[in-house]
């Protein structure tokens, strides 16, 4: 595929991820959404709740100068929510409270009869010179700032909050800066296993600008190579517009189906 014009890197924070207690679904969602918008995630880094570790990873990421750096997690009220402090250390800025977020959190606490507001104030932390990103779903405020030629955005780790904030703040930035679009499909090829790979490799050779990746599992015996199998294939095309991508996808899948038909196979769906 041709080189994408808008690069994103993701930093996922949380000891719960590093200990394997939860699965990081945020980065997969961002990668799919970014592709729809015309960008591509070039790297994902997971790191625990440690100020030095997070700031160090962010420093390394800033040195690569991606267009957008998204940090998810570490914006809650707990003492181990350290993302704001870590970003501040990496870009040499102090931590302040966003007055608007403080008011929203205070009102929410009062309505629910929660007393100890000082802990809730931690969810209003941002950095000096940053712009707060109000949370339309929860209480933890995000922020955006420029650093080393990259835009940095912080979002909560809770998926519903992250997705809402990504679409509200990151998506418009990507759409304004991306020069292309992506469309992806997963199709199922029904064909004799042995006959699949010559067709598949020829498609890769003849369509070098298209991402093709199969999920074939090798048969357990030589006889298995002669059996009809259903093989999933991921197809991703890039173009200047969604319409161009859809047209290219239709062309590629029709040709793939035609070539499979030549060896007695076909595409079942896609």
C-alpha positions as CSV (number, residue, x, y, z in Angstrom):
1,X,0.0,0.0,0.0
2,X,1.2,3.5,-0.6
3,X,2.6,5.5,2.4
4,X,-0.1,7.0,4.5
5,X,0.0,10.8,5.1
6,X,-1.2,11.0,8.7
7,X,0.5,9.0,11.4
8,X,-0.9,8.2,14.8
9,X,0.8,6.5,17.8
10,X,-1.1,5.2,20.8
11,X,0.2,5.0,24.4
12,X,-2.0,2.8,26.6
13,X,-1.5,3.1,30.3
14,X,-2.6,1.0,33.2
15,X,-1.1,-1.7,35.5
16,X,-4.3,-3.7,35.0
17,X,-3.2,-4.1,31.3
18,X,0.4,-5.0,32.2
19,X,-0.8,-7.6,34.7
20,X,-3.2,-9.1,32.1
21,X,-6.3,-8.3,34.2
22,X,-8.0,-6.6,31.3
23,X,-7.6,-6.6,27.6
24,X,-6.7,-3.4,25.7
25,X,-9.6,-2.9,23.3
26,X,-9.0,0.8,22.9
27,X,-6.1,0.6,20.6
28,X,-7.8,-1.8,18.2
29,X,-10.9,0.5,18.1
30,X,-8.7,3.6,17.4
31,X,-6.8,1.7,14.7
32,X,-10.1,0.9,12.9
33,X,-11.5,4.3,13.3
34,X,-8.3,6.0,12.2
35,X,-8.3,4.0,9.0
36,X,-11.9,5.0,8.3
37,X,-10.8,8.6,8.6
38,X,-7.8,8.2,6.4
39,X,-5.0,7.8,8.9
40,X,-3.1,4.8,10.2
41,X,-1.8,3.8,13.6
42,X,2.0,3.2,13.2
43,X,2.7,2.1,16.7
44,X,1.0,1.0,20.0
45,X,2.8,1.1,23.3
46,X,1.5,-0.3,26.6
47,X,2.9,0.9,29.9
48,X,2.1,0.6,33.5
49,X,1.0,3.3,36.0
50,X,4.4,4.8,36.5
51,X,5.3,8.5,35.9
52,X,8.9,7.8,34.8
53,X,7.8,5.0,32.4
54,X,5.0,7.0,30.8
55,X,7.0,10.1,30.4
56,X,9.9,8.1,29.0
57,X,7.7,6.4,26.4
58,X,6.1,9.7,25.5
59,X,9.6,11.2,25.0
60,X,10.5,8.4,22.6
61,X,7.3,8.9,20.8
62,X,7.7,12.6,20.4
63,X,11.2,12.0,18.9
64,X,9.4,10.2,16.0
65,X,7.1,13.2,15.5
66,X,3.8,11.4,14.5
67,X,1.0,13.8,13.6
68,X,-1.1,12.7,16.6
69,X,-0.2,10.9,19.9
70,X,-3.2,9.5,21.8
71,X,-2.8,8.5,25.4
72,X,-5.6,6.4,27.0
73,X,-6.0,5.7,30.7
74,X,-4.7,7.3,33.9
75,X,-7.1,10.2,34.1
76,X,-9.3,9.0,37.0
77,X,-9.4,10.1,40.7
78,X,-7.1,7.4,42.1
79,X,-3.5,8.0,43.2
80,X,-2.2,5.7,40.5
81,X,-3.8,7.7,37.7
82,X,-0.6,9.5,36.7
83,X,-1.0,10.3,33.0
84,X,-1.3,14.1,33.4
85,X,1.8,14.3,35.6
86,X,3.8,12.0,33.3
87,X,2.9,14.1,30.2
88,X,3.8,17.2,32.1
89,X,7.2,15.8,32.9
90,X,7.8,14.9,29.3
91,X,7.0,18.3,27.9
92,X,8.1,20.3,31.0
93,X,4.7,21.8,32.0
94,X,3.1,22.1,35.4
95,X,-0.3,20.5,36.4
96,X,-3.3,22.8,36.9
97,X,-7.1,22.3,37.4
98,X,-9.6,23.1,34.6
99,X,-12.2,25.3,36.3
100,X,-15.0,24.1,34.0
101,X,-14.2,20.4,34.9
102,X,-14.0,21.2,38.6
103,X,-17.5,22.7,38.5
104,X,-19.0,19.8,36.6
105,X,-17.4,17.2,38.9
106,X,-18.5,19.2,42.0
107,X,-22.1,19.4,40.8
108,X,-22.1,15.7,40.0
109,X,-20.7,14.8,43.4
110,X,-23.3,17.0,45.2
111,X,-26.2,15.5,43.2
112,X,-25.1,12.0,44.3
113,X,-24.3,12.9,47.9
114,X,-20.6,12.2,47.7
115,X,-18.6,14.0,50.3
116,X,-14.9,13.8,49.7
117,X,-14.6,16.1,46.6
118,X,-10.8,16.6,46.9
119,X,-10.3,13.1,45.3
120,X,-12.7,14.0,42.5
121,X,-10.7,17.1,41.7
122,X,-8.0,14.9,40.3
123,X,-10.2,14.2,37.3
124,X,-10.0,17.9,36.4
125,X,-6.2,17.9,36.0
126,X,-4.7,19.3,32.8
127,X,-1.3,21.0,32.0
128,X,-0.4,24.6,31.8
129,X,-1.0,25.9,28.2
130,X,-3.1,22.9,27.2
131,X,-6.7,23.0,26.1
132,X,-9.2,21.0,28.1
133,X,-11.3,18.4,26.3
134,X,-14.7,18.1,28.1
135,X,-15.9,14.5,28.6
136,X,-19.4,14.1,27.1
137,X,-19.9,10.7,28.8
138,X,-18.0,10.8,32.1
139,X,-16.2,13.2,34.4
140,X,-12.5,12.9,33.7
141,X,-11.4,15.8,31.5
142,X,-9.0,15.2,28.6
143,X,-6.6,17.7,27.2
144,X,-4.8,18.6,23.9
145,X,-1.4,20.3,23.5
146,X,1.3,20.6,20.9
147,X,4.7,19.1,21.6
148,X,7.7,18.5,19.3
149,X,5.7,18.8,16.1
150,X,3.0,16.4,17.3
151,X,-0.5,17.0,18.7
152,X,-0.9,15.2,22.0
153,X,-4.4,14.2,23.2
154,X,-5.3,12.4,26.5
155,X,-8.5,10.3,26.8
156,X,-9.9,8.2,29.7
157,X,-9.3,4.4,29.5
158,X,-13.0,3.6,29.9
159,X,-14.0,2.6,26.3
160,X,-17.3,4.4,26.2
161,X,-15.6,7.7,27.2
162,X,-12.6,7.2,25.0
163,X,-14.6,6.5,21.9
164,X,-16.9,9.5,22.4
165,X,-14.0,11.8,23.0
166,X,-12.0,10.4,20.1
167,X,-14.8,11.1,17.7
168,X,-15.4,14.6,19.2
169,X,-11.8,15.8,19.2
170,X,-9.4,13.5,17.3
171,X,-11.6,12.6,14.3
172,X,-12.0,16.2,13.0
173,X,-8.2,16.7,13.3
174,X,-7.5,13.5,11.3
175,X,-10.1,14.4,8.7
176,X,-8.6,17.8,8.2
177,X,-5.0,16.4,7.9
178,X,-5.4,13.1,6.1
179,X,-5.0,13.0,2.4
180,X,-6.5,9.5,1.8
181,X,-9.2,7.1,3.0
182,X,-9.2,3.4,3.8
183,X,-11.8,0.7,3.3
184,X,-11.4,-2.8,4.8
185,X,-13.3,-6.0,4.2
186,X,-12.9,-9.6,5.5
187,X,-14.0,-12.2,2.9
188,X,-14.2,-15.9,3.0
189,X,-12.7,-17.9,0.1
190,X,-14.1,-21.5,-0.4
191,X,-11.5,-23.4,-2.3
192,X,-9.3,-26.5,-2.3
193,X,-6.5,-25.6,0.2
194,X,-3.7,-26.5,-2.2
195,X,-5.1,-24.3,-4.9
196,X,-5.6,-21.2,-2.8
197,X,-2.1,-20.0,-2.4
198,X,-1.1,-19.6,-6.1
199,X,-4.2,-17.4,-6.6
200,X,-3.5,-15.5,-3.4
201,X,0.1,-14.8,-4.1
202,X,-0.7,-13.7,-7.7
203,X,-3.2,-11.3,-6.3
204,X,-0.6,-9.9,-3.9
205,X,1.8,-9.5,-6.8
206,X,-0.7,-7.9,-9.2
207,X,-2.2,-5.6,-6.6
208,X,0.8,-4.3,-4.6
209,X,-1.1,-1.3,-3.5
210,X,-3.7,-3.4,-1.7
211,X,-3.3,-5.1,1.7
212,X,-4.1,-8.8,1.5
213,X,-3.7,-11.1,4.5
214,X,-5.0,-14.6,4.8
215,X,-5.8,-16.5,8.0
216,X,-5.3,-20.0,6.6
217,X,-4.4,-22.8,9.1
218,X,-2.1,-25.5,7.7
219,X,-3.8,-28.9,7.4
220,X,-2.7,-31.6,9.8
221,X,-2.0,-34.1,7.0
222,X,-1.0,-34.2,3.3
223,X,-4.5,-35.3,2.4
224,X,-5.8,-32.1,4.1
225,X,-4.2,-30.0,1.3
226,X,-6.7,-31.6,-1.1
227,X,-9.8,-30.7,1.0
228,X,-12.1,-27.8,0.3
229,X,-11.5,-25.2,3.0
230,X,-13.0,-21.8,4.0
231,X,-10.2,-19.3,4.4
232,X,-10.6,-15.8,5.7
233,X,-8.8,-13.0,3.9
234,X,-8.5,-9.4,5.0
235,X,-8.5,-6.8,2.3
236,X,-7.7,-3.1,2.8
237,X,-7.6,-0.5,0.0
238,X,-6.5,3.1,0.1
239,X,-7.8,5.9,-2.0
240,X,-8.4,9.6,-2.2
241,X,-12.1,9.3,-1.1
242,X,-14.5,6.7,0.3
243,X,-16.1,6.4,-3.1
244,X,-12.7,5.7,-4.8
245,X,-12.0,3.1,-2.1
246,X,-15.3,1.3,-2.6
247,X,-14.8,1.2,-6.3
248,X,-11.3,-0.2,-5.9
249,X,-12.5,-2.8,-3.4
250,X,-15.2,-3.9,-5.8
251,X,-12.7,-4.3,-8.5
252,X,-10.3,-6.3,-6.4
253,X,-12.9,-8.6,-4.9
254,X,-14.4,-9.3,-8.3
255,X,-11.0,-10.2,-9.7
256,X,-10.2,-12.4,-6.7
257,X,-13.5,-14.2,-7.1
258,X,-12.8,-14.7,-10.9
259,X,-9.4,-16.2,-10.2
260,X,-10.7,-18.5,-7.5
261,X,-13.4,-19.6,-10.0
262,X,-10.6,-20.7,-12.3
263,X,-9.6,-23.3,-9.8
264,X,-13.1,-24.3,-8.8
265,X,-13.4,-21.9,-5.8
266,X,-15.3,-18.8,-5.0
267,X,-15.7,-16.0,-2.5
268,X,-18.7,-16.8,-0.2
269,X,-19.2,-13.3,1.2
270,X,-17.5,-9.9,1.6
